[in-house]
Amino acid sequence: KAGVTQTPRYLIKTRGQQVTLSCSPISGHRSVSWYQQTPGQGLQFLFEYFSETQRNKGNFPGRFSGRQFSNSRSEMNVSTLELGDSALYLCASSRWDTPNEKLFFGSGTQLSVL
Amino acid sequence: AQRVTQPEKLLSVFKGAPVELKCNYSYSGSPELFWYVQYSRQRLQLLLRHISRESIKGFTADLNKGETSFHLKKPFAQEEDSAMYYCALSDPLGGGGNKLTFGTGTQLKVEL
C-alpha cells in the first residue's frame, strides 16, 4: 500500500507570491490533516478535512486555506507569502476523523520564502 | 487551551540503561494521548497511543491523570531507539476530528 504522498518535495518562492501544496492520502483514508513544522514553533495544526468538509482549523491567518476533493486528495494554499511561512508542511491521513485515530504522515514539502 | 510540555530537548542514555521521556499535558477532561517518533531520514510515525494500552518496541506509557503526565518508558535502551520523540494530545470534546497538539519533542540519543 502506498504511503501518504506529498508534492512537491521542495519549493522556493518569494514574498507576496502564493503557493499550492498537494497531498495524496493512503488509499481508503478519508481524513487529511495538515501541519506546519518550524524549529521555533514545532508542529502546529493547520486544518483537517474529512469527506471534503473542513472539520477543524488551527490558529493560522486566513492566508492559509485548504480543500479536499472527492477522491480524498487534498491541497493547501498559502497566499501572499511571508518570510515566516518558511517551514516544512506535513500532511497526514487516517481512515476516520475520530480523536484516537492513528495518523500516517507524508515526507513533507519544504517551503522556503525568500 | 490544551498544551503539551516535553521539558527535555535532548536526553542521552547509555545502551542498556532505562529510558524515561517526560510528557505533561494541560487539558480539562480526559484527553487522547499519543507518542509519535521520527527516526533519522524517516517519516513521523505513531509509536503508541493511550487508548490501545499496547507496548511497542518495548516502550510503554501510562496516563497519570493526577499528575497530568504521559511519560514514555523503556527498561533497556537500544541503539536503534535513537530518534526524535513527540508527545501529542487529541481533544475528544473539540468538535470531532483528530486535531493533534504536539509537544516540542525530545531527541533521544543512545550511546554505546
Interface residues (C-beta under 8 A of the other chain):
Chain A: G3 V4 S31 S33 Y35 G42 L43 Q44 F45 E48 F50 R55 N56 G58 L90 A92 S94 D97 T98 P99 N100 E101 K102 L103 F104 F105 G106 S107
Chain B: E32 Y36 R43 L44 Q45 L46 R49 I51 Y86 S90 D91 P92 G94 G95 G96 G97 N98 K99 L100 T101 F102 G103 T104 G105
